[in-house]
Amino acid sequence: MLTKLEKDNLEIFVLATLRNAPSYGYKIIADLEPIVKISESTLYPILRRLEDRGQLETYSVETNGRLRKYFRITQVGINRVNEFKEDLENIRNIFSYILRNS
């Protein structure tokens, strides 16, 4: 079962995974497994939303006689990940302040 924090950040997890290299659905699921368990029925709607927003793009590669759909992060997606990282830094600073002063 996904926690609220995991659910709220699934799109960022997917985009961050794709920052390393383009990938396909099954591999994205496997790459995310150490931090979050995600099913195909959860992943593919996320991938479609990200593509609709211009945060990733797709292309196909023939593998063993079949076309495999790959997903690649765009600059818009990279910008979203960078904004998220900045937000995390701000939150980290707030928590540090609270811990130091309580």
NORMOHU-V971051 format. One record per helix or strand. SS is the DSSP state (h for helix, s for strand). FROM is the first residue (numbers start at 1). TO is the last residue. If there is no record, write none. Layout:
SS FROM TO
SS FROM TO
This chain:
h 4 8
h 10 20
s 23 24
h 25 32
h 40 52
s 56 63
s 66 73
h 75 100
